[in-house]
Amino acid sequence: MAEAKVAPRPLSPHLQVYRWSWTMAMSIFHRATGIALYFGIALFAIWLVALASGPSAFEAVQWFFGSPIGTLILFGYTWVLMHHMLGGVRHMVWDFGYGMEAVQRINMARFTLVGSITLTVAIWVIAFLVF
């Protein structure tokens, strides 16, 4: 019985072969921000549990979130939320079949980053002006 010749399977190129693009970077950021949202929701759950646990627990959590490191974490979480939201909108636009041209894809990816930074700063400026 003769053995069949099996051609070697093609190897997929590694990341070193690909040239980085805006859409590739924003895709990776979108996945990373999705993961980061889990940690932010955990912080929100801690805040809610502290609220339900009584004044001393709530004051401790409020103190932490009011500290410089807590404020930085909340600022970062705001950016993560805005970036993931805009990335989701970008994917929804693609689902409808729009924005598939190369220039449009790059512009939408850039807008995702610039828009998320702009929205985050605007939210925090408005929050500080109101409160």
N, C-alpha and C positions, 0 to 999 in steps of 0.2 A: 504494500500500500504506500503510495507516494504521499509525502507531506506537502501540504499547501504552503506556498510562500505567503508570508504575512508582511505587508509593507509596514515600516515603522510609522507610528502615529506622529503627526506633525506636532511640534511643540508650540505652545502659545508664547508670543513675545512677552518678555518681562517689562516691568515699568521703566527700566532703564532705556528700552528701545523707543518707547513712546515719547513724543515731544509734548511737554506740558501745555495745556490750553486752559482757557478760562472755564469752559464747560466741564472739563475734567476736574479742575480744582473745586468748582462749586458743587459738583456731584459728591466729591469726598467731604466737603464741608457740610453738605446737606445731611449726609449719613452721620457725621460726627455730632452735628447739632441735635439730630434725633436721639442719639445716645445721651447727650448732655441734658436733654429735656427730662429724662428719667430721674436724674439727680436733682434737678430743680423741683420736680413734683415731690420728691422725698423731702426737700427742705420745706415746701409748702405744707406737707403733711405734718412735719415736726411742729411748724407754727400753729396749725390747727389743734394738734394734741395739747400743746402748751396752753392754748387759749381755753381748751376744755378742762385742763388740769387745775387751773386756779391762778390767782394773781401772781404768786411768786414765780411759778414756772413761766408764765407769760412775760413777766418783766425780764427774766433771764434771757429768753429768746429775743425779745425786743431789744435788749441791750446788745446782744450779739449782732443782730441785723442792723443796728444803728452804729456799730463800730466801723472804723475804716475798712477792715477786711470784709465785714458783712455787707457794707455798701458796695464794695467792689464785686462781691459775689452776686448781689442783686443786679448790679449794672451788667455784669457778664451774662446773667440769666436773661435779662431783657434783650440783649443782643442775640443770644441763642434763639430765643422765641421769635424775634423779628426775622432773623435770617432763615429759619426753618419755614416760617410762614410764607415768606416771599419765594423761597425755593419751591414750596408746594404750589403756589400760584403759577410759577414758571412751568412746572410739570403739568398743571391743569391746562394751561394755554397750549402746550404741546399735545395733550390728549385730544384737544379739539382740532388739531391739525394746523395750527398757526405757529409762526416763528421758527420754522424748520430750516430756513436759509442760513448759510454759514454766518453772515454778518448779523442777522437777527439773533441767532443763538448766542453769539459772543456778546452782543449788546445786552441781551436779557441776563446773561451770567454776570456781567459787570454791574447791571442795575441791581441784581440781587445783593451784591456786596455793598455797593454805595447806598442803596435804599435802606438796607438793614442798619447801617451805621447812622444814617440820617434819622431814621425813625427812632432809634434808641436814644440818640442825643435829644431829639425833640421831646420824647416822652419824659426824659429826666429833667429837661429845662422846664417844661410845663409843670411837672410835679413839684419842683422846687419853687416855682413862682406861685403856685396855688397854695402850697403848704408853707 
